[in-house]
Amino acid sequence: MYLGGGGDEFFILIPNCTESMCEEMMTEIRESCENYEKQFIQLSIALGEDVKYNLDGNIYDDIRCIEEKVYRQKLLDKKSMKSSVLHTMKKTLEEKNMETREHADRVANNAVSIGRAMGFKMSELDELELTAELHDIGKITIAEELLLKPSKLTEEEFEILKTHAEKGYRIIHACGELIDVAKSVLTHHERWDGSGYPLGLKEDEIPLMARIISIADAYDVMTHDRVYKSAISQEEAFEELRRNAGTQFDPQIVEVFIEYLVQ
């Protein structure tokens, strides 16, 4: 297990420990920091874990895996200096189109709820939330007139809009240590039947995080007013998700998502 915050980093080596045991310990440490009586400063800590089941493999690969988890957590921690990177990117996108910030927040909340329902680990939920927050970040490179166009896009305009997935990948990849997030942002418009973009991936070739974002994203677009369309009801959105399950969306995740929303 790895602890980092404020420039100080520590490793805790625990023999005969499982992932669930690590997560329980990290939860206790985080709660202790949050409940600590502080007068002048706010405590900030990021934690990550990795379990090595045998002596094979390079220990530095495990360390890199842990550091990536910690980096994602620091981006999401509002008290962390690294979160300013995420805030700056989101602010830039918000200046182009106000609805994108609110949209990203709703997609993130729904995506994380799906992840919890699917039994995701703490680090996986961090990755999912960060992917949802940044899934449209490539749109900062798209002209505002195109993003806010009230009428149907021409074929040429739609091709331009589609480039936001690849551009988002490049932006996030340039930040370093977020390769999995970047891949999911790149592929969140892929379709279950392989007819999506930009790579034409299908079924399990599409990263799991991207499949979840695709559903949460589509649901939010359907149920909220946009400059080019009016919102539909939740029931109508459910019907549309089910109608496209197995073609556009992962059918299992569609059912998990709908079951979560109707609880």
C-alpha positions in Angstrom: 0.0 0.0 0.0 1.2 3.5 -0.8 0.3 6.8 0.9 1.1 10.2 -0.6 0.2 13.8 0.1 1.9 17.2 0.4 5.1 16.0 -1.1 5.6 13.2 1.4 5.3 9.6 0.2 5.3 6.4 2.1 5.0 2.7 1.4 3.4 0.2 3.7 4.3 -3.4 3.0 1.7 -5.8 4.4 2.2 -9.6 4.2 -0.7 -12.0 3.4 -3.0 -9.1 2.6 -5.9 -9.1 0.0 -7.2 -6.2 -2.0 -10.3 -5.9 0.1 -8.2 -5.7 3.3 -6.1 -2.9 1.7 -9.2 -1.0 0.8 -10.6 -1.3 4.3 -7.3 0.1 5.7 -7.3 2.9 3.2 -10.8 3.8 4.1 -9.9 4.0 7.8 -6.8 6.1 7.1 -8.8 8.5 4.9 -11.6 8.9 7.4 -9.1 9.5 10.2 -7.5 12.3 8.2 -11.0 13.8 7.4 -12.0 13.7 11.0 -8.7 15.1 12.4 -9.1 18.3 14.3 -7.2 20.9 12.3 -6.9 24.6 12.9 -4.8 26.1 10.2 -4.5 23.7 7.3 -6.6 21.1 5.5 -5.1 17.6 5.4 -4.9 16.0 2.0 -3.9 12.4 1.4 -4.0 10.1 -1.6 -3.8 6.3 -1.3 -3.3 3.4 -3.7 -2.7 -0.3 -3.4 -1.5 -3.3 -5.4 -1.2 -6.9 -4.4 1.7 -9.1 -5.5 0.7 -12.8 -5.4 4.1 -14.2 -6.3 7.7 -13.2 -6.8 7.5 -13.1 -10.6 7.5 -9.8 -12.4 9.2 -6.5 -11.8 8.3 -4.8 -8.5 8.7 -1.4 -10.2 5.7 -2.3 -12.4 3.6 -2.6 -9.3 4.9 0.7 -8.0 4.0 2.4 -11.3 0.5 0.9 -11.0 0.1 2.3 -7.5 1.4 5.7 -8.5 -1.1 6.0 -11.3 -3.9 5.3 -8.8 -2.6 7.9 -6.5 -2.3 10.4 -9.3 -5.9 9.9 -10.3 -7.0 10.4 -6.7 -5.0 13.6 -6.4 -6.8 15.0 -9.5 -10.1 14.3 -7.9 -9.2 15.7 -4.5 -10.3 19.4 -4.4 -7.8 20.1 -1.6 -4.9 18.7 -3.8 -2.8 21.1 -5.9 -3.0 18.5 -8.7 -6.7 19.0 -8.9 -6.1 22.4 -10.4 -5.1 20.6 -13.7 -8.6 19.0 -13.9 -10.3 22.3 -12.8 -8.5 24.3 -15.5 -9.5 21.9 -18.3 -13.1 21.8 -17.1 -13.2 25.6 -16.8 -11.9 26.0 -20.4 -14.7 23.7 -21.6 -17.3 25.5 -19.5 -16.4 28.8 -21.1 -17.3 27.3 -24.5 -20.6 25.8 -23.4 -22.1 26.0 -19.9 -24.2 22.9 -20.2 -21.1 20.7 -20.6 -20.0 21.2 -17.0 -23.3 20.2 -15.6 -23.6 17.4 -18.1 -20.1 16.0 -17.0 -21.1 16.2 -13.3 -24.3 14.2 -13.9 -22.6 11.7 -16.1 -19.9 11.2 -13.4 -22.5 10.7 -10.7 -24.4 8.1 -12.7 -21.3 6.3 -13.9 -19.9 6.0 -10.4 -23.2 4.6 -9.2 -23.1 2.0 -12.0 -19.5 1.2 -10.9 -20.6 0.7 -7.3 -23.4 -1.6 -8.4 -20.9 -3.6 -10.4 -18.6 -4.0 -7.4 -15.8 -1.8 -8.6 -12.8 -1.3 -6.3 -11.9 2.2 -4.9 -9.2 2.8 -7.5 -11.6 1.7 -10.3 -14.2 4.1 -9.1 -11.6 6.9 -9.2 -10.7 6.0 -12.7 -14.3 5.9 -13.8 -15.1 9.3 -12.2 -12.1 10.9 -13.8 -13.0 9.5 -17.2 -16.6 10.8 -16.9 -15.4 14.2 -15.8 -13.1 14.4 -18.9 -15.0 12.5 -21.5 -15.9 15.6 -23.5 -12.6 17.5 -22.9 -11.7 17.3 -26.6 -14.5 19.7 -27.3 -12.3 22.6 -26.1 -10.8 22.3 -29.6 -14.1 22.5 -31.4 -15.5 25.8 -32.6 -18.2 27.2 -30.3 -20.6 27.8 -33.2 -20.5 24.1 -34.0 -21.1 23.0 -30.4 -24.1 25.4 -30.0 -25.6 25.0 -33.4 -29.4 24.6 -32.9 -30.1 22.8 -36.2 -28.9 19.4 -37.4 -25.2 19.2 -38.2 -24.1 18.6 -41.8 -22.1 15.5 -42.5 -18.9 17.6 -42.7 -19.7 19.3 -39.4 -20.4 15.9 -37.7 -17.1 14.6 -38.9 -15.4 17.6 -37.2 -17.3 17.0 -34.0 -16.3 13.4 -34.0 -12.7 14.4 -33.7 -13.2 15.4 -30.1 -12.7 11.8 -28.9 -9.2 11.6 -30.4 -8.3 15.1 -29.4 -9.5 14.4 -25.8 -7.2 11.4 -25.8 -4.2 13.5 -26.9 -4.9 16.2 -24.2 -5.2 13.7 -21.4 -2.3 11.5 -22.6 -0.1 14.6 -22.6 -0.8 15.1 -18.8 1.0 11.8 -18.1 0.1 8.9 -15.9 -3.5 8.7 -17.2 -3.2 6.3 -20.1 -6.2 4.2 -19.1 -8.4 7.3 -18.7 -7.2 8.6 -22.0 -8.0 5.3 -23.7 -11.6 5.3 -22.3 -12.1 8.9 -23.4 -10.9 7.9 -26.9 -13.4 5.0 -27.1 -16.5 6.3 -25.3 -18.3 6.7 -28.7 -17.5 3.1 -29.8 -20.6 0.9 -30.2 -21.2 -2.6 -29.0 -21.8 -3.8 -32.6 -18.5 -2.3 -33.9 -20.1 0.6 -35.9 -18.9 3.4 -33.6 -15.9 5.7 -33.8 -12.9 6.4 -34.0 -11.5 2.8 -34.0 -14.5 0.6 -34.8 -14.1 -1.5 -31.7 -16.8 -3.9 -30.7 -18.1 -5.7 -27.5 -15.3 -6.4 -25.0 -12.7 -4.8 -27.2 -14.2 -1.5 -25.9 -12.7 -0.6 -22.4 -15.3 -1.3 -19.7 -15.1 2.3 -18.4 -15.9 3.6 -21.9 -18.9 1.3 -22.1 -20.3 2.7 -18.9 -19.7 6.3 -19.9 -21.4 5.7 -23.2 -24.6 4.7 -21.4 -24.5 7.4 -18.7 -23.7 10.0 -21.4 -26.5 8.9 -23.7 -29.1 8.8 -20.9 -28.2 12.3 -19.7 -28.3 13.8 -23.3 -31.8 12.2 -23.7 -33.2 13.4 -20.4 -32.0 17.0 -20.5 -32.7 19.9 -22.9 -30.0 20.6 -25.4 -29.7 23.5 -27.9 -30.8 21.2 -30.7 -33.5 19.0 -29.0 -35.9 18.8 -26.1 -35.6 16.3 -23.2 -37.6 13.1 -23.1 -39.0 11.3 -20.0 -37.0 8.8 -18.0 -39.3 6.0 -19.2 -38.8 7.0 -22.8 -35.0 7.0 -22.2 -35.1 3.6 -20.7 -37.0 2.3 -23.7 -34.4 3.9 -26.0 -31.5 2.3 -24.0 -33.1 -1.1 -24.1 -33.9 -0.7 -27.9 -30.2 -0.1 -28.5 -28.8 -2.7 -26.1 -26.7 -5.2 -28.1 -26.2 -2.7 -30.9 -25.0 0.6 -29.5 -24.7 -0.3 -25.8 -23.4 -3.2 -23.7 -26.7 -5.0 -22.8 -25.6 -6.1 -19.3 -24.6 -2.6 -18.3 -27.9 -1.2 -19.6 -29.8 -3.4 -17.3 -27.6 -2.6 -14.3 -28.0 1.2 -15.0 -31.8 1.0 -15.3 -32.1 -1.1 -12.2 -30.0 1.5 -10.3 -32.1 4.4 -11.5 -35.5 2.8 -10.5 -34.4 1.9 -7.0 
